[in-house]
Amino acid sequence: MIKHIVLFKFKELLSQDERVGKSNNIKLSLEALKDIIKPLRMIEAGVNINPNENYDLALTTLFDNWDDLKFYAEHPEHQKVSVEIRKNMEQRACVDYEI
């Protein structure tokens, strides 16, 4: 299985309230993909509540294999959410590993 973890930091130009609001909206959009993209075994998104850290949103997903992860990444519904993320994103970090 492949675990895919992504951290997002949104633009500093946004106020704290705007960043939290964007994070919550994106969280809901990402989690809704579970019912749409069948190879997606698990998805969890969380808005950072620690004011001492830099990233605003964490995403954890689980797939059976690399092909399923690629299918998810290229899926049109995932791409719609990605467009919204990129409009607001300043920085992204990602780790993929086998479990």
N, CA, C and O atoms as a GROMACS GRO file, in nm:
protein
  396
    1MET      N    1   0.085  -0.118   0.000
    1MET     CA    2   0.000   0.000   0.000
    1MET      C    3   0.089   0.124   0.000
    1MET      O    4   0.202   0.122   0.048
    2ILE      N    5   0.034   0.231  -0.055
    2ILE     CA    6   0.105   0.358  -0.063
    2ILE      C    7   0.033   0.462   0.023
    2ILE      O    8  -0.087   0.485   0.009
    3LYS      N    9   0.108   0.523   0.112
    3LYS     CA   10   0.055   0.634   0.190
    3LYS      C   11   0.110   0.763   0.129
    3LYS      O   12   0.230   0.776   0.106
    4HIS      N   13   0.020   0.855   0.102
    4HIS     CA   14   0.050   0.983   0.036
    4HIS      C   15   0.014   1.094   0.135
    4HIS      O   16  -0.103   1.111   0.170
    5ILE      N   17   0.115   1.168   0.179
    5ILE     CA   18   0.094   1.275   0.277
    5ILE      C   19   0.138   1.407   0.216
    5ILE      O   20   0.248   1.418   0.163
    6VAL      N   21   0.051   1.506   0.225
    6VAL     CA   22   0.080   1.637   0.167
    6VAL      C   23   0.049   1.745   0.271
    6VAL      O   24  -0.052   1.739   0.341
    7LEU      N   25   0.138   1.843   0.278
    7LEU     CA   26   0.116   1.960   0.363
    7LEU      C   27   0.104   2.082   0.274
    7LEU      O   28   0.179   2.097   0.177
    8PHE      N   29   0.011   2.170   0.306
    8PHE     CA   30  -0.012   2.292   0.229
    8PHE      C   31   0.002   2.414   0.319
    8PHE      O   32  -0.048   2.417   0.431
    9LYS      N   33   0.072   2.513   0.267
    9LYS     CA   34   0.080   2.644   0.333
    9LYS      C   35   0.016   2.743   0.237
    9LYS      O   36   0.054   2.750   0.120
   10PHE      N   37  -0.079   2.820   0.287
   10PHE     CA   38  -0.148   2.916   0.203
   10PHE      C   39  -0.081   3.053   0.211
   10PHE      O   40  -0.007   3.082   0.305
   11LYS      N   41  -0.109   3.135   0.113
   11LYS     CA   42  -0.044   3.265   0.098
   11LYS      C   43  -0.057   3.350   0.224
   11LYS      O   44  -0.163   3.359   0.286
   12GLU      N   45   0.054   3.412   0.259
   12GLU     CA   46   0.057   3.501   0.376
   12GLU      C   47  -0.031   3.624   0.356
   12GLU      O   48  -0.070   3.689   0.453
   13LEU      N   49  -0.062   3.656   0.231
   13LEU     CA   50  -0.148   3.772   0.204
   13LEU      C   51  -0.288   3.752   0.260
   13LEU      O   52  -0.360   3.849   0.284
   14LEU      N   53  -0.326   3.627   0.279
   14LEU     CA   54  -0.457   3.598   0.337
   14LEU      C   55  -0.451   3.619   0.488
   14LEU      O   56  -0.350   3.589   0.551
   15SER      N   57  -0.558   3.670   0.545
   15SER     CA   58  -0.564   3.683   0.690
   15SER      C   59  -0.574   3.544   0.751
   15SER      O   60  -0.603   3.447   0.682
   16GLN      N   61  -0.551   3.535   0.879
   16GLN     CA   62  -0.562   3.406   0.949
   16GLN      C   63  -0.702   3.348   0.931
   16GLN      O   64  -0.716   3.228   0.905
   17ASP      N   65  -0.804   3.430   0.944
   17ASP     CA   66  -0.941   3.383   0.927
   17ASP      C   67  -0.965   3.333   0.784
   17ASP      O   68  -1.032   3.231   0.765
   18GLU      N   69  -0.910   3.404   0.685
   18GLU     CA   70  -0.925   3.362   0.546
   18GLU      C   71  -0.854   3.228   0.522
   18GLU      O   72  -0.905   3.141   0.452
   19ARG      N   73  -0.735   3.214   0.580
   19ARG     CA   74  -0.661   3.088   0.562
   19ARG      C   75  -0.734   2.971   0.626
   19ARG      O   76  -0.739   2.862   0.570
   20VAL      N   77  -0.790   2.993   0.743
   20VAL     CA   78  -0.867   2.887   0.810
   20VAL      C   79  -0.993   2.855   0.728
   20VAL      O   80  -1.027   2.738   0.710
   21GLY      N   81  -1.060   2.956   0.679
   21GLY     CA   82  -1.179   2.935   0.596
   21GLY      C   83  -1.147   2.858   0.470
   21GLY      O   84  -1.218   2.763   0.435
   22LYS      N   85  -1.039   2.897   0.400
   22LYS     CA   86  -0.996   2.825   0.279
   22LYS      C   87  -0.959   2.682   0.313
   22LYS      O   88  -0.996   2.589   0.242
   23SER      N   89  -0.887   2.664   0.423
   23SER     CA   90  -0.846   2.530   0.466
   23SER      C   91  -0.967   2.441   0.491
   23SER      O   92  -0.970   2.326   0.448
   24ASN      N   93  -1.067   2.494   0.561
   24ASN     CA   94  -1.187   2.416   0.590
   24ASN      C   95  -1.263   2.380   0.462
   24ASN      O   96  -1.311   2.267   0.449
   25ASN      N   97  -1.275   2.474   0.369
   25ASN     CA   98  -1.344   2.445   0.243
   25ASN      C   99  -1.270   2.341   0.161
   25ASN      O  100  -1.331   2.250   0.105
   26ILE      N  101  -1.138   2.353   0.154
   26ILE     CA  102  -1.058   2.256   0.078
   26ILE      C  103  -1.062   2.120   0.146
   26ILE      O  104  -1.068   2.018   0.078
   27LYS      N  105  -1.059   2.118   0.278
   27LYS     CA  106  -1.070   1.992   0.354
   27LYS      C  107  -1.197   1.917   0.313
   27LYS      O  108  -1.192   1.797   0.284
   28LEU      N  109  -1.309   1.987   0.311
   28LEU     CA  110  -1.436   1.924   0.275
   28LEU      C  111  -1.434   1.874   0.131
   28LEU      O  112  -1.485   1.766   0.101
   29SER      N  113  -1.377   1.954   0.041
   29SER     CA  114  -1.369   1.915  -0.100
   29SER      C  115  -1.282   1.791  -0.119
   29SER      O  116  -1.317   1.701  -0.195
   30LEU      N  117  -1.170   1.788  -0.049
   30LEU     CA  118  -1.081   1.672  -0.059
   30LEU      C  119  -1.148   1.547  -0.004
   30LEU      O  120  -1.145   1.441  -0.067
   31GLU      N  121  -1.209   1.558   0.113
   31GLU     CA  122  -1.271   1.441   0.175
   31GLU      C  123  -1.390   1.389   0.094
   31GLU      O  124  -1.422   1.270   0.101
   32ALA      N  125  -1.455   1.475   0.018
   32ALA     CA  126  -1.566   1.432  -0.068
   32ALA      C  127  -1.518   1.342  -0.182
   32ALA      O  128  -1.598   1.270  -0.241
   33LEU      N  129  -1.389   1.346  -0.212
   33LEU     CA  130  -1.335   1.262  -0.320
   33LEU      C  131  -1.344   1.112  -0.287
   33LEU      O  132  -1.338   1.029  -0.378
   34LYS      N  133  -1.358   1.078  -0.161
   34LYS     CA  134  -1.366   0.937  -0.120
   34LYS      C  135  -1.483   0.867  -0.188
   34LYS      O  136  -1.473   0.749  -0.224
   35ASP      N  137  -1.593   0.937  -0.205
   35ASP     CA  138  -1.711   0.877  -0.266
   35ASP      C  139  -1.707   0.881  -0.419
   35ASP      O  140  -1.794   0.824  -0.484
   36ILE      N  141  -1.607   0.948  -0.475
   36ILE     CA  142  -1.600   0.967  -0.620
   36ILE      C  143  -1.489   0.885  -0.684
   36ILE      O  144  -1.508   0.828  -0.792
   37ILE      N  145  -1.374   0.877  -0.619
   37ILE     CA  146  -1.257   0.810  -0.676
   37ILE      C  147  -1.239   0.675  -0.608
   37ILE      O  148  -1.191   0.666  -0.496
   38LYS      N  149  -1.278   0.571  -0.677
   38LYS     CA  150  -1.286   0.437  -0.618
   38LYS      C  151  -1.153   0.382  -0.565
   38LYS      O  152  -1.154   0.318  -0.459
   39PRO      N  153  -1.038   0.402  -0.632
   39PRO     CA  154  -0.913   0.346  -0.578
   39PRO      C  155  -0.864   0.413  -0.450
   39PRO      O  156  -0.769   0.366  -0.387
   40LEU      N  157  -0.927   0.521  -0.411
   40LEU     CA  158  -0.890   0.593  -0.289
   40LEU      C  159  -0.940   0.516  -0.168
   40LEU      O  160  -1.059   0.516  -0.139
   41ARG      N  161  -0.849   0.449  -0.098
   41ARG     CA  162  -0.887   0.363   0.015
   41ARG      C  163  -0.922   0.443   0.140
   41ARG      O  164  -1.013   0.407   0.214
   42MET      N  165  -0.848   0.553   0.162
   42MET     CA  166  -0.869   0.634   0.282
   42MET      C  167  -0.824   0.775   0.248
   42MET      O  168  -0.726   0.796   0.177
   43ILE      N  169  -0.898   0.872   0.301
   43ILE     CA  170  -0.856   1.012   0.289
   43ILE      C  171  -0.891   1.083   0.419
   43ILE      O  172  -0.999   1.064   0.476
   44GLU      N  173  -0.797   1.164   0.464
   44GLU     CA  174  -0.818   1.243   0.585
   44GLU      C  175  -0.747   1.376   0.564
   44GLU      O  176  -0.631   1.380   0.524
   45ALA      N  177  -0.817   1.483   0.590
   45ALA     CA  178  -0.758   1.616   0.581
   45ALA      C  179  -0.781   1.686   0.714
   45ALA      O  180  -0.887   1.672   0.776
   46GLY      N  181  -0.681   1.761   0.758
   46GLY     CA  182  -0.692   1.829   0.885
   46GLY      C  183  -0.637   1.970   0.879
   46GLY      O  184  -0.531   1.995   0.821
   47VAL      N  185  -0.711   2.062   0.938
   47VAL     CA  186  -0.669   2.202   0.946
   47VAL      C  187  -0.580   2.218   1.069
   47VAL      O  188  -0.618   2.177   1.179
   48ASN      N  189  -0.463   2.276   1.050
   48ASN     CA  190  -0.367   2.292   1.157
   48ASN      C  191  -0.420   2.385   1.266
   48ASN      O  192  -0.464   2.497   1.236
   49ILE      N  193  -0.417   2.340   1.389
   49ILE     CA  194  -0.461   2.423   1.501
   49ILE      C  195  -0.343   2.472   1.584
   49ILE      O  196  -0.362   2.542   1.684
   50ASN      N  197  -0.221   2.437   1.543
   50ASN     CA  198  -0.101   2.478   1.616
   50ASN      C  199  -0.048   2.610   1.557
   50ASN      O  200   0.005   2.610   1.446
   51PRO      N  201  -0.062   2.721   1.629
   51PRO     CA  202  -0.020   2.850   1.574
   51PRO      C  203   0.132   2.864   1.560
   51PRO      O  204   0.179   2.958   1.497
   52ASN      N  205   0.208   2.772   1.616
   52ASN     CA  206   0.354   2.778   1.608
   52ASN      C  207   0.410   2.707   1.486
   52ASN      O  208   0.531   2.707   1.465
   53GLU      N  209   0.324   2.648   1.405
   53GLU     CA  210   0.369   2.576   1.285
   53GLU      C  211   0.330   2.653   1.160
   53GLU      O  212   0.243   2.740   1.164
   54ASN      N  213   0.396   2.622   1.050
   54ASN     CA  214   0.381   2.701   0.927
   54ASN      C  215   0.277   2.650   0.828
   54ASN      O  216   0.225   2.729   0.750
   55TYR      N  217   0.246   2.524   0.830
   55TYR     CA  218   0.154   2.470   0.731
   55TYR      C  219   0.010   2.480   0.781
   55TYR      O  220  -0.017   2.469   0.900
   56ASP      N  221  -0.081   2.502   0.686
   56ASP     CA  222  -0.222   2.526   0.721
   56ASP      C  223  -0.309   2.400   0.714
   56ASP      O  224  -0.406   2.387   0.789
   57LEU      N  225  -0.273   2.308   0.625
   57LEU     CA  226  -0.359   2.193   0.599
   57LEU      C  227  -0.274   2.070   0.574
   57LEU      O  228  -0.173   2.077   0.504
   58ALA      N  229  -0.315   1.957   0.630
   58ALA     CA  230  -0.247   1.829   0.606
   58ALA      C  231  -0.346   1.734   0.540
   58ALA      O  232  -0.464   1.731   0.573
   59LEU      N  233  -0.294   1.657   0.445
   59LEU     CA  234  -0.374   1.557   0.374
   59LEU      C  235  -0.303   1.423   0.382
   59LEU      O  236  -0.184   1.413   0.355
   60THR      N  237  -0.377   1.321   0.420
   60THR     CA  238  -0.325   1.184   0.421
   60THR      C  239  -0.420   1.097   0.340
   60THR      O  240  -0.541   1.097   0.364
   61THR      N  241  -0.365   1.023   0.244
   61THR     CA  242  -0.445   0.932   0.162
   61THR      C  243  -0.375   0.798   0.156
   61THR      O  244  -0.255   0.787   0.182
   62LEU      N  245  -0.452   0.695   0.121
   62LEU     CA  246  -0.400   0.559   0.114
   62LEU      C  247  -0.450   0.492  -0.013
   62LEU      O  248  -0.567   0.500  -0.048
   63PHE      N  249  -0.356   0.424  -0.081
   63PHE     CA  250  -0.385   0.357  -0.208
   63PHE      C  251  -0.323   0.217  -0.207
   63PHE      O  252  -0.226   0.192  -0.135
   64ASP      N  253  -0.380   0.128  -0.286
   64ASP     CA  254  -0.324  -0.007  -0.296
   64ASP      C  255  -0.188  -0.009  -0.365
   64ASP      O  256  -0.102  -0.091  -0.331
   65ASN      N  257  -0.169   0.082  -0.463
   65ASN     CA  258  -0.046   0.080  -0.541
   65ASN      C  259  -0.023   0.216  -0.607
   65ASN      O  260  -0.106   0.306  -0.597
   66TRP      N  261   0.092   0.228  -0.675
   66TRP     CA  262   0.130   0.353  -0.740
   66TRP      C  263   0.034   0.390  -0.853
   66TRP      O  264   0.006   0.507  -0.874
   67ASP      N  265  -0.015   0.290  -0.924
   67ASP     CA  266  -0.110   0.318  -1.034
   67ASP      C  267  -0.237   0.382  -0.980
   67ASP      O  268  -0.293   0.472  -1.043
   68ASP      N  269  -0.284   0.337  -0.865
   68ASP     CA  270  -0.403   0.397  -0.805
   68ASP      C  271  -0.377   0.541  -0.761
   68ASP      O  272  -0.464   0.627  -0.775
   69LEU      N  273  -0.258   0.567  -0.708
   69LEU     CA  274  -0.222   0.703  -0.670
   69LEU      C  275  -0.219   0.793  -0.794
   69LEU      O  276  -0.267   0.906  -0.790
   70LYS      N  277  -0.163   0.742  -0.902
   70LYS     CA  278  -0.158   0.819  -1.027
   70LYS      C  279  -0.300   0.844  -1.079
   70LYS      O  280  -0.330   0.955  -1.124
   71PHE      N  281  -0.386   0.744  -1.073
   71PHE     CA  282  -0.525   0.758  -1.116
   71PHE      C  283  -0.593   0.870  -1.036
   71PHE      O  284  -0.663   0.954  -1.093
   72TYR      N  285  -0.574   0.870  -0.905
   72TYR     CA  286  -0.628   0.974  -0.817
   72TYR      C  287  -0.575   1.112  -0.856
   72TYR      O  288  -0.652   1.207  -0.869
   73ALA      N  289  -0.443   1.122  -0.874
   73ALA     CA  290  -0.381   1.250  -0.905
   73ALA      C  291  -0.432   1.309  -1.036
   73ALA      O  292  -0.444   1.431  -1.050
   74GLU      N  293  -0.463   1.223  -1.132
   74GLU     CA  294  -0.507   1.268  -1.264
   74GLU      C  295  -0.659   1.276  -1.279
   74GLU      O  296  -0.709   1.326  -1.380
   75HIS      N  297  -0.731   1.229  -1.181
   75HIS     CA  298  -0.877   1.227  -1.188
   75HIS      C  299  -0.932   1.370  -1.200
   75HIS      O  300  -0.885   1.459  -1.128
   76PRO      N  301  -1.029   1.394  -1.288
   76PRO     CA  302  -1.083   1.530  -1.308
   76PRO      C  303  -1.137   1.595  -1.180
   76PRO      O  304  -1.122   1.716  -1.162
   77GLU      N  305  -1.198   1.518  -1.093
   77GLU     CA  306  -1.251   1.577  -0.969
   77GLU      C  307  -1.138   1.619  -0.875
   77GLU      O  308  -1.148   1.722  -0.809
   78HIS      N  309  -1.032   1.540  -0.870
   78HIS     CA  310  -0.915   1.580  -0.792
   78HIS      C  311  -0.851   1.704  -0.852
   78HIS      O  312  -0.806   1.793  -0.780
   79GLN      N  313  -0.847   1.710  -0.984
   79GLN     CA  314  -0.789   1.826  -1.052
   79GLN      C  315  -0.865   1.954  -1.021
   79GLN      O  316  -0.805   2.061  -1.009
   80LYS      N  317  -0.998   1.944  -1.008
   80LYS     CA  318  -1.078   2.062  -0.971
   80LYS      C  319  -1.037   2.116  -0.834
   80LYS      O  320  -1.023   2.237  -0.816
   81VAL      N  321  -1.018   2.026  -0.739
   81VAL     CA  322  -0.976   2.068  -0.605
   81VAL      C  323  -0.834   2.124  -0.611
   81VAL      O  324  -0.803   2.222  -0.545
   82SER      N  325  -0.749   2.061  -0.690
   82SER     CA  326  -0.610   2.107  -0.703
   82SER      C  327  -0.601   2.249  -0.756
   82SER      O  328  -0.515   2.326  -0.713
   83VAL      N  329  -0.689   2.285  -0.848
   83VAL     CA  330  -0.690   2.422  -0.901
   83VAL      C  331  -0.719   2.520  -0.788
   83VAL      O  332  -0.653   2.624  -0.778
   84GLU      N  333  -0.815   2.488  -0.705
   84GLU     CA  334  -0.849   2.576  -0.592
   84GLU      C  335  -0.732   2.586  -0.494
   84GLU      O  336  -0.701   2.694  -0.443
   85ILE      N  337  -0.668   2.474  -0.468
   85ILE     CA  338  -0.552   2.474  -0.378
   85ILE      C  339  -0.441   2.562  -0.435
   85ILE      O  340  -0.387   2.647  -0.364
   86ARG      N  341  -0.408   2.543  -0.562
   86ARG     CA  342  -0.298   2.618  -0.623
   86ARG      C  343  -0.324   2.770  -0.625
   86ARG      O  344  -0.229   2.849  -0.616
   87LYS      N  345  -0.450   2.810  -0.636
   87LYS     CA  346  -0.482   2.953  -0.635
   87LYS      C  347  -0.443   3.019  -0.503
   87LYS      O  348  -0.412   3.138  -0.499
   88ASN      N  349  -0.443   2.942  -0.396
   88ASN     CA  350  -0.420   2.996  -0.263
   88ASN      C  351  -0.289   2.951  -0.200
   88ASN      O  352  -0.252   3.000  -0.093
   89MET      N  353  -0.219   2.859  -0.263
   89MET     CA  354  -0.104   2.794  -0.204
   89MET      C  355   0.024   2.876  -0.220
   89MET      O  356   0.051   2.934  -0.326
   90GLU      N  357   0.101   2.877  -0.115
   90GLU     CA  358   0.234   2.937  -0.118
   90GLU      C  359   0.341   2.828  -0.122
   90GLU      O  360   0.444   2.842  -0.188
   91GLN      N  361   0.314   2.718  -0.050
   91GLN     CA  362   0.413   2.612  -0.038
   91GLN      C  363   0.344   2.478  -0.021
   91GLN      O  364   0.234   2.469   0.033
   92ARG      N  365   0.413   2.373  -0.068
   92ARG     CA  366   0.361   2.236  -0.058
   92ARG      C  367   0.475   2.143  -0.026
   92ARG      O  368   0.586   2.159  -0.078
   93ALA      N  369   0.449   2.045   0.058
   93ALA     CA  370   0.546   1.939   0.087
   93ALA      C  371   0.472   1.807   0.074
   93ALA      O  372   0.355   1.796   0.110
   94CYS      N  373   0.541   1.705   0.021
   94CYS     CA  374   0.477   1.576  -0.002
   94CYS      C  375   0.574   1.462   0.030
   94CYS      O  376   0.694   1.470   0.002
   95VAL      N  377   0.519   1.356   0.088
   95VAL     CA  378   0.593   1.233   0.112
   95VAL      C  379   0.502   1.117   0.072
   95VAL      O  380   0.386   1.112   0.110
   96ASP      N  381   0.557   1.024  -0.006
   96ASP     CA  382   0.488   0.901  -0.043
   96ASP      C  383   0.575   0.784   0.003
   96ASP      O  384   0.695   0.782  -0.022
   97TYR      N  385   0.512   0.687   0.070
   97TYR     CA  386   0.590   0.572   0.113
   97TYR      C  387   0.503   0.447   0.117
   97TYR      O  388   0.380   0.454   0.124
   98GLU      N  389   0.570   0.333   0.113
   98GLU     CA  390   0.500   0.205   0.116
   98GLU      C  391   0.481   0.161   0.261
   98GLU      O  392   0.569   0.178   0.345
   99ILE      N  393   0.364   0.105   0.287
   99ILE     CA  394   0.338   0.050   0.422
   99ILE      C  395   0.299  -0.097   0.406
   99ILE      O  396   0.273  -0.164   0.505
   0.00000   0.00000   0.00000
